């Protein structure tokens, strides 16, 4: 080393610092790169992406060659700094200590912190650029990397630590939902909303979207023939549940369009029985995603929700489930509830039969949905009684006023702006 010029030693030190910076940046970029974006580039046939993916599929060997190279380079940097100091300040121990500190500072700033920050900020281009040299170094130093990994594996067995099995990059449903939430700016708002709604189908049940029993339009086979014809020909629905005497005694579902083939005189209870289909019952609490699959498998578009005792709770259709994904798109009958009207003072008049989920979605509220499903039910549960008109309350930070009650239920509620 005495014959080596100082200029060569300084050049070697700078080269070592630059090489250490390369390994530091490569390590951070490889671990921070988006695996799913990388997989997309691989499908597009990018060679650098394919090479990077192969390196990431053998993480132990990749980290082995990076740490091996970084350790050797950093050791060489400290040694060169000591040799240069000894040549410039022979026998000066204070100068040697200062040189050691300066070398550590240079390694920390120029070879560790700065390149890692750059790689963490731009992981994809750094990883793709570094994949070529890393693949070459892995081939050249494979025996040394194999020996290092062998020692690591032995130490892990000694500590009784097992490497995790399975695909560690797979996302859980909650992580996937968070990914969709954060990627909203990269897709159309409507598409983003539909994807988020899909994640909720497993948590939302048919009870949340069904038409309650008291709002259902049904036909009684035991009514007079003229009344029966009046009900059928003035219906706003294409399918009607048919019962005999008691609404719990459902006989079937009548496709109203089939009545076109009958004259008015031929339309009676016997004709209705001949045209109606067998009823399709859905247990209360069935998740919407499960029911969507059941509709598909059973070739049905409508089902009657019943509780554990077989009592009729309501009606759910395929359109009700689809609206949870894409929003409202069907035309509702004039008798259907769920409307609200804005007043001059900024308040809103709400129908007591409105679904709490619909209210929360349309008005961006936070009303609780883990109990009652309608606004009427929420207020009745809050008071444990039927409140009088003019009664005010605050639920989940929302100021509400009972405007009208009828038939032991709340018909109209006023929501005041916050």
Number of C-alpha atoms within 10 A of each C-alpha: 9 7 5 8 10 15 10 10 16 14 11 15 22 15 14 23 24 17 17 26 25 22 26 23 27 28 24 21 26 26 16 16 21 12 15 10 12 19 16 12 16 17 11 11 11 14 13 19 24 19 16 24 20 14 20 18 10 10 13 15 18 23 20 21 25 21 18 16 19 23 14 12 21 21 12 16 23 20 15 19 21 18 19 20 20 16 12 13 13 12 11 11 12 10 16 20 13 12 19 17 14 14 20 17 13 15 21 15 13 16 24 20 15 16 25 23 15 14 25 20 13 16 23 21 13 22 24 22 15 20 23 15 11 20 16 11 15 19 11 12 14 15 11 14 23 16 12 17 17 12 12 14 15 11 12 13 12 9 9 9 10 9 9 7 6 7 7 7 8 9 11 9 10 10 11 14 18 12 12 18 14 10 11 16 10 9 11 9 11 11 13 16 17 15 17 17 19 17 17 16 19 14 12 20 19 27 22 22 22 21 23 19 16 10 13 16 18 20 25 20 20 13 14 12 14 13 14 18 19 12 15 20 13 8 16 16 13 10 18 20 24 25 18 16 13 10 16 14 14 21 18 19 24 24 16 18 10 13 17 10 9 11 8 13 9 13 19 19 19 10 12 23 16 9 14 19 15 13 17 16 17 22 18 18 15 16 18 25 18 13 22 17 11 14 16 11 9 9 9 14 16 21 22 24 25 19 14 8 6 14 13 21 20 22 24 22 19 16 15 22 21 17 15 19 19 15 17 12 10 10 7 12 10 7 10 13 17 17 12 17 12 12 12 7 8 12 15 17 20 23 21 27 24 21 24 26 22 18 19 14 12 9 9 10 15 15 16 14 16 8 9 17 21 22 25 24 19 19 24 17 13 14 10 10 11 17 19 13 14 13 12 16 14 12 14 9 11 14 14 22 20 24 18 18 17 9 6 10 17 23 19 22 26 23 21 15 11 8
